[in-house]
């Protein structure tokens, strides 16, 4: 599951990079 999360984070990071950065409620995405 960690692999799926990593892939999802990578994809989401591209689309929701600003949103994730603003919310900062997903440390895993930032770390990834």
mmJSON file of the N, C-alpha and C atoms, coordinates in Angstrom:
{"data_MODEL":{"atom_site":{
"group_PDB":["ATOM","ATOM","ATOM","ATOM","ATOM","ATOM","ATOM","ATOM","ATOM","ATOM","ATOM","ATOM","ATOM","ATOM","ATOM","ATOM","ATOM","ATOM","ATOM","ATOM","ATOM","ATOM","ATOM","ATOM","ATOM","ATOM","ATOM","ATOM","ATOM","ATOM","ATOM","ATOM","ATOM","ATOM","ATOM","ATOM","ATOM","ATOM","ATOM","ATOM","ATOM","ATOM","ATOM","ATOM","ATOM","ATOM","ATOM","ATOM","ATOM","ATOM","ATOM","ATOM","ATOM","ATOM","ATOM","ATOM","ATOM","ATOM","ATOM","ATOM","ATOM","ATOM","ATOM","ATOM","ATOM","ATOM","ATOM","ATOM","ATOM","ATOM","ATOM","ATOM","ATOM","ATOM","ATOM","ATOM","ATOM","ATOM","ATOM","ATOM","ATOM","ATOM","ATOM","ATOM","ATOM","ATOM","ATOM","ATOM","ATOM","ATOM","ATOM","ATOM","ATOM","ATOM","ATOM","ATOM"],
"id":[1,2,3,4,5,6,7,8,9,10,11,12,13,14,15,16,17,18,19,20,21,22,23,24,25,26,27,28,29,30,31,32,33,34,35,36,37,38,39,40,41,42,43,44,45,46,47,48,49,50,51,52,53,54,55,56,57,58,59,60,61,62,63,64,65,66,67,68,69,70,71,72,73,74,75,76,77,78,79,80,81,82,83,84,85,86,87,88,89,90,91,92,93,94,95,96],
"type_symbol":["N","C","C","N","C","C","N","C","C","N","C","C","N","C","C","N","C","C","N","C","C","N","C","C","N","C","C","N","C","C","N","C","C","N","C","C","N","C","C","N","C","C","N","C","C","N","C","C","N","C","C","N","C","C","N","C","C","N","C","C","N","C","C","N","C","C","N","C","C","N","C","C","N","C","C","N","C","C","N","C","C","N","C","C","N","C","C","N","C","C","N","C","C","N","C","C"],
"label_atom_id":["N","CA","C","N","CA","C","N","CA","C","N","CA","C","N","CA","C","N","CA","C","N","CA","C","N","CA","C","N","CA","C","N","CA","C","N","CA","C","N","CA","C","N","CA","C","N","CA","C","N","CA","C","N","CA","C","N","CA","C","N","CA","C","N","CA","C","N","CA","C","N","CA","C","N","CA","C","N","CA","C","N","CA","C","N","CA","C","N","CA","C","N","CA","C","N","CA","C","N","CA","C","N","CA","C","N","CA","C","N","CA","C"],
"label_alt_id":[null,null,null,null,null,null,null,null,null,null,null,null,null,null,null,null,null,null,null,null,null,null,null,null,null,null,null,null,null,null,null,null,null,null,null,null,null,null,null,null,null,null,null,null,null,null,null,null,null,null,null,null,null,null,null,null,null,null,null,null,null,null,null,null,null,null,null,null,null,null,null,null,null,null,null,null,null,null,null,null,null,null,null,null,null,null,null,null,null,null,null,null,null,null,null,null],
"label_comp_id":["UNK","UNK","UNK","UNK","UNK","UNK","UNK","UNK","UNK","UNK","UNK","UNK","UNK","UNK","UNK","UNK","UNK","UNK","UNK","UNK","UNK","UNK","UNK","UNK","UNK","UNK","UNK","UNK","UNK","UNK","UNK","UNK","UNK","UNK","UNK","UNK","UNK","UNK","UNK","UNK","UNK","UNK","UNK","UNK","UNK","UNK","UNK","UNK","UNK","UNK","UNK","UNK","UNK","UNK","UNK","UNK","UNK","UNK","UNK","UNK","UNK","UNK","UNK","UNK","UNK","UNK","UNK","UNK","UNK","UNK","UNK","UNK","UNK","UNK","UNK","UNK","UNK","UNK","UNK","UNK","UNK","UNK","UNK","UNK","UNK","UNK","UNK","UNK","UNK","UNK","UNK","UNK","UNK","UNK","UNK","UNK"],
"label_asym_id":["A","A","A","A","A","A","A","A","A","A","A","A","A","A","A","A","A","A","A","A","A","A","A","A","A","A","A","A","A","A","A","A","A","A","A","A","A","A","A","A","A","A","A","A","A","A","A","A","A","A","A","A","A","A","A","A","A","A","A","A","A","A","A","A","A","A","A","A","A","A","A","A","A","A","A","A","A","A","A","A","A","A","A","A","A","A","A","A","A","A","A","A","A","A","A","A"],
"label_entity_id":["1","1","1","1","1","1","1","1","1","1","1","1","1","1","1","1","1","1","1","1","1","1","1","1","1","1","1","1","1","1","1","1","1","1","1","1","1","1","1","1","1","1","1","1","1","1","1","1","1","1","1","1","1","1","1","1","1","1","1","1","1","1","1","1","1","1","1","1","1","1","1","1","1","1","1","1","1","1","1","1","1","1","1","1","1","1","1","1","1","1","1","1","1","1","1","1"],
"label_seq_id":[1,1,1,2,2,2,3,3,3,4,4,4,5,5,5,6,6,6,7,7,7,8,8,8,9,9,9,10,10,10,11,11,11,12,12,12,13,13,13,14,14,14,15,15,15,16,16,16,17,17,17,18,18,18,19,19,19,20,20,20,21,21,21,22,22,22,23,23,23,24,24,24,25,25,25,26,26,26,27,27,27,28,28,28,29,29,29,30,30,30,31,31,31,32,32,32],
"pdbx_PDB_ins_code":[null,null,null,null,null,null,null,null,null,null,null,null,null,null,null,null,null,null,null,null,null,null,null,null,null,null,null,null,null,null,null,null,null,null,null,null,null,null,null,null,null,null,null,null,null,null,null,null,null,null,null,null,null,null,null,null,null,null,null,null,null,null,null,null,null,null,null,null,null,null,null,null,null,null,null,null,null,null,null,null,null,null,null,null,null,null,null,null,null,null,null,null,null,null,null,null],
"Cartn_x":[0.84,0.0,0.875,2.01,2.898,3.271,3.476,3.827,2.694,1.456,0.301,0.213,0.437,0.377,1.44,2.626,3.705,3.324,2.814,2.409,1.298,0.309,-0.812,-0.299,0.616,1.156,1.876,2.618,3.354,2.386,1.33,0.34,-0.402,-0.851,-1.603,-0.705,0.545,1.465,1.553,1.523,1.589,0.348,-0.827,-2.088,-2.395,-2.25,-2.631,-1.404,-0.333,0.89,0.625,-0.034,-0.319,-1.285,-2.345,-3.344,-2.704,-1.884,-1.245,-0.318,0.418,1.368,0.629,-0.505,-1.276,-1.898,-2.484,-3.141,-2.1,-1.015,0.044,-0.524,-1.62,-2.224,-1.798,-0.887,-0.405,1.121,1.723,3.195,3.804,3.079,3.608,3.827,2.89,3.019,4.24,4.4,5.535,6.834,6.848,8.056,8.367,7.318,7.517,8.008],
"Cartn_y":[-1.207,0.0,1.258,1.175,2.34,2.768,1.769,2.091,2.859,2.381,3.073,4.498,4.649,5.986,6.878,6.328,7.115,7.554,6.614,6.943,7.983,7.77,8.701,10.076,10.117,11.4,12.101,11.33,11.928,12.544,11.817,12.322,13.512,13.346,14.423,15.634,15.384,16.497,17.392,16.777,17.565,18.435,17.855,18.583,19.465,18.879,19.614,20.038,20.378,20.775,22.009,23.012,24.241,23.941,23.171,22.865,22.128,21.127,20.347,21.233,22.089,22.954,23.929,24.457,25.404,24.716,23.541,22.828,22.264,21.691,21.102,20.075,19.421,18.409,17.016,16.953,15.649,15.641,15.472,15.46,14.422,13.306,12.241,12.758,13.546,14.067,14.976,15.831,16.755,15.967,14.961,14.151,13.407,12.877,12.129,13.084],
"Cartn_z":[0.0,0.0,0.0,0.627,0.66,-0.764,-1.633,-3.016,-3.677,-3.486,-4.079,-3.547,-2.246,-1.646,-2.281,-2.457,-3.06,-4.464,-5.264,-6.632,-6.613,-5.765,-5.673,-5.264,-4.33,-3.87,-5.014,-5.776,-6.894,-7.891,-8.225,-9.179,-8.58,-7.339,-6.685,-6.482,-6.191,-5.943,-7.174,-8.345,-9.571,-9.72,-9.436,-9.615,-8.408,-7.214,-6.005,-5.21,-5.906,-5.204,-4.346,-4.941,-4.2,-3.06,-3.358,-2.338,-1.178,-1.486,-0.432,0.383,-0.31,0.383,1.296,0.812,1.607,2.813,2.582,3.675,4.633,4.066,4.893,5.855,5.456,6.318,5.87,4.865,4.393,4.395,5.561,5.657,4.732,4.509,3.654,2.239,1.74,0.383,0.3,1.291,1.291,1.38,2.257,2.422,1.138,0.494,-0.743,-1.82],
"occupancy":[1.0,1.0,1.0,1.0,1.0,1.0,1.0,1.0,1.0,1.0,1.0,1.0,1.0,1.0,1.0,1.0,1.0,1.0,1.0,1.0,1.0,1.0,1.0,1.0,1.0,1.0,1.0,1.0,1.0,1.0,1.0,1.0,1.0,1.0,1.0,1.0,1.0,1.0,1.0,1.0,1.0,1.0,1.0,1.0,1.0,1.0,1.0,1.0,1.0,1.0,1.0,1.0,1.0,1.0,1.0,1.0,1.0,1.0,1.0,1.0,1.0,1.0,1.0,1.0,1.0,1.0,1.0,1.0,1.0,1.0,1.0,1.0,1.0,1.0,1.0,1.0,1.0,1.0,1.0,1.0,1.0,1.0,1.0,1.0,1.0,1.0,1.0,1.0,1.0,1.0,1.0,1.0,1.0,1.0,1.0,1.0],
"B_iso_or_equiv":[0.0,0.0,0.0,0.0,0.0,0.0,0.0,0.0,0.0,0.0,0.0,0.0,0.0,0.0,0.0,0.0,0.0,0.0,0.0,0.0,0.0,0.0,0.0,0.0,0.0,0.0,0.0,0.0,0.0,0.0,0.0,0.0,0.0,0.0,0.0,0.0,0.0,0.0,0.0,0.0,0.0,0.0,0.0,0.0,0.0,0.0,0.0,0.0,0.0,0.0,0.0,0.0,0.0,0.0,0.0,0.0,0.0,0.0,0.0,0.0,0.0,0.0,0.0,0.0,0.0,0.0,0.0,0.0,0.0,0.0,0.0,0.0,0.0,0.0,0.0,0.0,0.0,0.0,0.0,0.0,0.0,0.0,0.0,0.0,0.0,0.0,0.0,0.0,0.0,0.0,0.0,0.0,0.0,0.0,0.0,0.0],
"pdbx_formal_charge":[null,null,null,null,null,null,null,null,null,null,null,null,null,null,null,null,null,null,null,null,null,null,null,null,null,null,null,null,null,null,null,null,null,null,null,null,null,null,null,null,null,null,null,null,null,null,null,null,null,null,null,null,null,null,null,null,null,null,null,null,null,null,null,null,null,null,null,null,null,null,null,null,null,null,null,null,null,null,null,null,null,null,null,null,null,null,null,null,null,null,null,null,null,null,null,null],
"auth_seq_id":[1,1,1,2,2,2,3,3,3,4,4,4,5,5,5,6,6,6,7,7,7,8,8,8,9,9,9,10,10,10,11,11,11,12,12,12,13,13,13,14,14,14,15,15,15,16,16,16,17,17,17,18,18,18,19,19,19,20,20,20,21,21,21,22,22,22,23,23,23,24,24,24,25,25,25,26,26,26,27,27,27,28,28,28,29,29,29,30,30,30,31,31,31,32,32,32],
"auth_comp_id":["UNK","UNK","UNK","UNK","UNK","UNK","UNK","UNK","UNK","UNK","UNK","UNK","UNK","UNK","UNK","UNK","UNK","UNK","UNK","UNK","UNK","UNK","UNK","UNK","UNK","UNK","UNK","UNK","UNK","UNK","UNK","UNK","UNK","UNK","UNK","UNK","UNK","UNK","UNK","UNK","UNK","UNK","UNK","UNK","UNK","UNK","UNK","UNK","UNK","UNK","UNK","UNK","UNK","UNK","UNK","UNK","UNK","UNK","UNK","UNK","UNK","UNK","UNK","UNK","UNK","UNK","UNK","UNK","UNK","UNK","UNK","UNK","UNK","UNK","UNK","UNK","UNK","UNK","UNK","UNK","UNK","UNK","UNK","UNK","UNK","UNK","UNK","UNK","UNK","UNK","UNK","UNK","UNK","UNK","UNK","UNK"],
"auth_asym_id":["A","A","A","A","A","A","A","A","A","A","A","A","A","A","A","A","A","A","A","A","A","A","A","A","A","A","A","A","A","A","A","A","A","A","A","A","A","A","A","A","A","A","A","A","A","A","A","A","A","A","A","A","A","A","A","A","A","A","A","A","A","A","A","A","A","A","A","A","A","A","A","A","A","A","A","A","A","A","A","A","A","A","A","A","A","A","A","A","A","A","A","A","A","A","A","A"],
"auth_atom_id":["N","CA","C","N","CA","C","N","CA","C","N","CA","C","N","CA","C","N","CA","C","N","CA","C","N","CA","C","N","CA","C","N","CA","C","N","CA","C","N","CA","C","N","CA","C","N","CA","C","N","CA","C","N","CA","C","N","CA","C","N","CA","C","N","CA","C","N","CA","C","N","CA","C","N","CA","C","N","CA","C","N","CA","C","N","CA","C","N","CA","C","N","CA","C","N","CA","C","N","CA","C","N","CA","C","N","CA","C","N","CA","C"],
"pdbx_PDB_model_num":[1,1,1,1,1,1,1,1,1,1,1,1,1,1,1,1,1,1,1,1,1,1,1,1,1,1,1,1,1,1,1,1,1,1,1,1,1,1,1,1,1,1,1,1,1,1,1,1,1,1,1,1,1,1,1,1,1,1,1,1,1,1,1,1,1,1,1,1,1,1,1,1,1,1,1,1,1,1,1,1,1,1,1,1,1,1,1,1,1,1,1,1,1,1,1,1]
}}}
